[in-house]
Amino acid sequence: MKVLVTGGGGFLGFWIVKKLLAKNYEVYNYSRNHYSHLEDLGIKTFCGDLNDREALELALENIDAIFHVAALAGVWGKAQDYMETNFEGTKSLVDLAISKKIKYFIYTSTPSVVFGKDDILGADESLDFPDNYLTAYAHSKSLAEKYVLENTSADFKALAIRPHLIWGPGDPHLFPRLLRKAREGKLKRVGEGENLVDIIYVENAADAHIMAFEKLLEISSLSGNAYFIGQERPVSLWDFINQVLVLDGQEEIESSISFNLAYKIGFIFEMVYKLLGITKPEPPMTRFIATQLAKSHYFSHAKAYNDFQFKPVVTIEEGLKKYFDLKKEAQNYFKNMDLADSIN
């Protein structure tokens, strides 16, 4: 089968590409840029953005299945930018896939599509979308997921996978951001520090996408479903953060701020940034960040297990060892080049 991965040069996308190759699929990438690590694997890249119809049509020629991983992620920015990339871009891809009779579509969604401002304690996929979102990213992804799943048919079979807080070697966001803020003394615990959250190691997230896809090839009735995926257990967020900091050679976080105060500060920052038209850098605090750091958000993974037998192969402890072993190797490699501090 010929498979196209959007965002195949990115963190999760690259792991999906590698695992598809290992299963002997013919894999192509669609992204804005060429990537040397994909070229080293012999992967052809079609360049363009998700609203470039001409580039998309070329990339979709003779394709059998699509893994749509590419997205604009973040907690701040112009709502229009998120809508154009995440919703309109996904809509264009779905419409073209249907017109070209591409039968299979795996969409990388996010649990943020169901996250409002309240704790989520082991909820399953029946959980409704909130009335209001605290970030344009989550709103745009929810509209995109709805569009994908509402357009399924006998000729277009699609699933949405919702991985939560992906981390591991090559992580450009979660761990580097966390470690950098801690080194700068800008990290404080928000709330009581007892909130539980789902996380997932990147290889496990990639496995879930491919397992869901291959089960969809066997059982077409799975089409139209969304799936939460995560590790073998939720973690106490601030215990996990402290564990990561200690492994990095840093001190545990002791200072804290209440959720109510962080939320109010986030609201003020948002108003000021909007008034001044600031889109970059993001505010030091937003209501979404405050809520994510203080509230519990973990989910039932029973549906993914029951439908395509997903359970994580790499444990949390094994994943942390892999991450920091590779980080130390990189630091040792660059130790004589004055670059060690840039390896996050």
Secondary structure, 3 states (H helix, E strand, C coil): CEEEEECCCCHHHHHHHHHHHHCCCEEEEEECCCCHHHHCCCCEEEECCCCCHHHHHHHCCCCCEEEECCCCCCCCCCHHHHHHHHHHHHHHHHHHHHHCCCCEEEEECCHHHHCCCCCEEEECCCCCCCCCCCCHHHHHHHHHHHHHHHCCCCCCEEEEEEECCEECCCCCCHHHHHHHHHHCCCCCEECCCCCEECCEEHHHHHHHHHHHHHHHHHCHHHCCCEEEECCCCCEEHHHHHHHHHHHCCCCCCCCEECHHHHHHHHHHHHHHHHHHCCCCCCCCCCHHHHHHHHCCEEECCHHHHHHHCCCCCCCHHHHHHHHHHHHHHHHHHCCCCCCHHHCC
